Amino acid sequence: MTLSVKIKSIVGPPLQHLGFKVVQIKFIEAEKSKLEILIERLDLQPVTVEDCMRANRTISTHLDVEDLIHKAYMLEVSSAGIDRPLVDIEDYARFVGYKALIQTSIGISGAKKFKGFLEKVTETHVWMRSESPQLEEVIEIPFVDILKGKLDLDYMIELKLRERKEQK
């Protein structure tokens, strides 16, 4: 079991009780090591500074009790953000219809980086409508070959601006 999985198993349930979901955990080992934890609210409202502070206190308390990391580190808790990383298959399924960026470990149709709209998701594959004229219109990507994925920042900003205009 990786350190990130262990940490998630420890802090996930108490954070869920507070109304948060752990999106991603990264431990960056360096001279000044850092534990980065990205969260989102279960009600899908924007994460506030106060939310991050509450989550930070809860995480600190639980990690201090378990003592998994045997060296000094800085804990950084923040919102998953508008260009949210797509970590598990459920993330991809949740954001079908949104524009994303995906990087794969192996070449698919001669490319390893893809940008386009998520079309369909199953337990094992993600289908994306590519923006690249060199690639097929819809690309089937095995989930196991995805190195990283995230929502497209420019597209998400455009969506937020449209939402604000419609609310006025």
Secondary structure, DSSP 8 states (H G I E B T S, - for coil): --HHHHHHHHHHHHHHHHTEEEEEEEEE-STT-EEEEEEEETT-----HHHHHHHHHHHHHHHHHHT---S--EEEEEE--TT-EE-SHHHHHHTTTSEEEEEEEEEETTEEEEEEEEEEE-SSEEEEEE--TTS-SEEEEEGGGEEEEEE-HHHHHHHHHHHHHHH-
